[in-house]
Amino acid sequence: MSTIIDRVRAYLRSPSGRQTMDKAKRMARDPHNQQKAKSFFERFRSRRH
């Protein structure tokens, strides 16, 4: 029985997994998305205190 991690690794090695990773990397480089992520994490951190 394969673990979830093994399944994820297998997916990321597949062509569609590579496309998904490339898309995620492009989105992560976008300054607008970086700002959205930063504000999300700031809100998340402020709720924990």
C-alpha contacts under 8 A as a table, 3 or more apart, distances in Angstrom:
res1	aa1	res2	aa2	distance
2	S	6	D	5.98
2	S	7	R	6.80
3	T	6	D	5.22
3	T	7	R	6.48
4	I	7	R	5.07
4	I	8	V	6.21
5	I	8	V	5.06
5	I	9	R	6.14
6	D	9	R	5.09
6	D	10	A	6.14
7	R	10	A	5.07
7	R	11	Y	6.16
8	V	11	Y	5.06
8	V	12	L	6.15
9	R	12	L	5.12
9	R	13	R	6.32
10	A	13	R	5.21
10	A	14	S	6.55
11	Y	14	S	5.19
11	Y	16	S	7.56
11	Y	17	G	5.23
12	L	15	P	7.74
12	L	16	S	7.62
12	L	17	G	4.15
12	L	18	R	5.70
12	L	21	M	7.41
13	R	17	G	6.14
13	R	18	R	6.44
14	S	17	G	5.07
14	S	18	R	6.24
15	P	18	R	5.12
15	P	19	Q	6.31
16	S	19	Q	5.02
16	S	20	T	6.20
17	G	20	T	5.01
17	G	21	M	6.21
18	R	21	M	5.05
18	R	22	D	6.13
19	Q	22	D	5.09
19	Q	23	K	6.15
20	T	23	K	5.13
20	T	24	A	6.16
21	M	24	A	5.05
21	M	25	K	6.11
22	D	25	K	5.10
22	D	26	R	6.19
23	K	26	R	5.14
23	K	27	M	6.19
24	A	27	M	5.08
24	A	28	A	6.07
25	K	28	A	5.01
25	K	29	R	6.36
26	R	29	R	5.29
26	R	30	D	6.70
27	M	30	D	5.31
27	M	33	N	6.63
28	A	31	P	7.84
28	A	33	N	6.46
28	A	34	Q	6.39
29	R	33	N	7.71
29	R	34	Q	7.21
30	D	33	N	5.40
30	D	34	Q	6.28
31	P	34	Q	4.92
31	P	35	Q	6.21
32	H	35	Q	5.22
32	H	36	K	6.34
33	N	36	K	4.96
33	N	37	A	6.15
34	Q	37	A	5.16
34	Q	38	K	6.09
35	Q	38	K	5.00
35	Q	39	S	6.14
36	K	39	S	5.29
36	K	40	F	6.17
37	A	40	F	5.04
37	A	41	F	6.23
38	K	41	F	5.28
38	K	42	E	6.16
39	S	42	E	5.00
39	S	43	R	6.18
40	F	43	R	5.21
40	F	44	F	6.17
41	F	44	F	4.86
41	F	45	R	6.01
42	E	45	R	5.15
42	E	46	S	6.13
43	R	46	S	5.15
43	R	47	R	6.35
44	F	47	R	5.38
44	F	48	R	6.74
45	R	48	R	5.38
45	R	49	H	7.07
46	S	49	H	5.72
